[in-house]
Amino acid sequence: MTLFGYTIDGGQLFGLISLLSVLALWLIVLGRERHYGRWFRQWEADRKARRDAENGQSSSPGSGHAKRGPWG
């Protein structure tokens, strides 16, 4: 088989197919990992909202107390 003027034997063809398969696998894994990250951030935000609602706290920035440094 000839590709771009180079003769490709069975081993090289297998290597090329394997390389493309691994690339496709990593792209699928990357997409799923990004989806999981988005899901986890949304889950954390929902959990915090439920906890704040149970404690009777408001999550709005002007809820009566000013933040004073990194410890609140």
Summary of the structure (lengths in Angstrom):
residues: 72
radius of gyration: 26.1
end to end distance: 68.7
largest distance: 74.9
contacts: 115
relative contact order: 0.06
helix: 64%
strand: 6%
